[in-house]
């Protein structure tokens, strides 16, 4: 388990799932009336993109961290 998965697991074990779902799995309202769209992304993915990718990683990079993108496709 990598550190990001561990952090998400810790969050999910310390905060009730109902609160996490209400916070991260909100239905996106369309600007034209009250239509809404279903977002099939997982709770883990939403926590990662909305918290870790948006706030934690930029702060880590400010302190000298480096981001590495690894290709998972073998050619």
FENMO-V230734 format. One record per residue. RES is the residue in three letters. PHI is phi in whole degrees, 0 to 359 (none if undefined). OMEGA is omega in radians with two decimals (none if undefined). Layout:
RES,PHI,OMEGA / RES,PHI,OMEGA
This chain:
UNK,none,3.13 / UNK,278,-3.07 / UNK,300,-3.14 / UNK,290,3.09 / UNK,298,3.12 / UNK,295,3.13 / UNK,296,3.12 / UNK,296,3.10 / UNK,298,3.11 / UNK,297,3.12 / UNK,297,-3.11 / UNK,293,3.13 / UNK,275,-3.10 / UNK,257,3.13 / UNK,244,-3.13 / UNK,304,-3.09 / UNK,303,-3.13 / UNK,300,3.14 / UNK,291,3.12 / UNK,298,3.14 / UNK,294,3.12 / UNK,293,-3.12 / UNK,278,-2.98 / UNK,257,-3.08 / UNK,251,3.12 / UNK,299,3.05 / UNK,282,-3.13 / UNK,281,3.12 / UNK,275,3.09 / UNK,276,-3.08 / UNK,297,-3.10 / UNK,265,3.12 / UNK,88,-3.07 / UNK,254,3.07 / UNK,295,3.12 / UNK,224,3.12 / UNK,242,3.10 / UNK,274,3.14 / UNK,252,-3.03 / UNK,279,-3.12 / UNK,290,-3.13 / UNK,285,3.10 / UNK,299,3.12 / UNK,301,-3.13 / UNK,296,-3.14 / UNK,295,3.11 / UNK,298,-3.12 / UNK,298,-3.08 / UNK,288,-3.05 / UNK,278,-3.09 / UNK,248,-3.01 / UNK,288,-3.12 / UNK,294,-3.07 / UNK,278,-3.02 / UNK,238,-3.02 / UNK,287,-3.09 / UNK,299,3.07 / UNK,301,3.09 / UNK,294,3.10 / UNK,296,3.14 / UNK,295,3.10 / UNK,293,-3.08 / UNK,264,3.06 / UNK,106,3.11 / UNK,286,3.07 / UNK,235,3.11 / UNK,256,-3.14 / UNK,236,3.07 / UNK,254,-3.12 / UNK,252,3.09 / UNK,284,3.14 / UNK,262,3.13 / UNK,263,3.09 / UNK,265,-3.12 / UNK,261,none
